[in-house]
């Protein structure tokens, strides 16, 4: 592996260690909240429900990052 690839890989690992909870909150909790919200608010716009669900997931991830844990 050349030094550019090694630096890129090291930066990717550092990013995932630092921001992993935020990405998990955005992707996992956002998806879960989106699925629940689609069933709960069936008449609402999918875009509105999606934005609200993923924004909430992102907020949960940011709070977890600041606190250092999920609970």
N, C-alpha and C positions, 0 to 999 in steps of 0.2 A: 504494500500500500504506500502511495506517495504521501508527502507531508500535507498536501492540500486536502486529500481525502481523510487523513487522520485528524486534521484540525476540524473539518466539517463534522465528522463523527463525534469528536469530543464535545463540540458545541451543541450538537443535537442531544447528547446524553445530559449535558449540564442543563439545557433548557427543559428537558423532560423531568429532571429531578427538581428543578426550581418551580416550574409551572404545571406539574402533573395534576395536582388537585384541581386547578382551574380548568384544564382541558377535560378532566373527568366530569366535573360539575356541568360544564357546557354540553358535552356530548352525551353522557349517560343520563344525568338527571334531567337535562333538557329534553331528551327523547322520551323518557318516562313521563314527564309532566305533559309533554305534547300529546302522547297517546291518551292519557287520562283526560286532558282538557278537550280533546276531540270528541270523546264520548260524553263528557259532561255538558259541553257547550256546542251541541251538534249544529245549531243554527248560526253560529258565529262564523266569521270569515276565517278560512284556514291560515291566511297570512297573519292575521291579528293573533290568533291562538298560537301560531308558531313563534312569532316574535316574543310574545309574552312568556311562553314556556321556556324558550332558550335563553331569554334575558334573565329569567328567574334561576335557571340552572347555572348560568354564568355568575350571578350574584352569590349563589350558594357556594360555588367553587372558590370565588374570591374570599368569602368569609372564612372558609375552611383553610385557605392558604394563610390568611392573617392570623387565625387562631392556632394553626399548626395541627389541626385534626378536625374530624368531621363532627364530633359531638362536643 
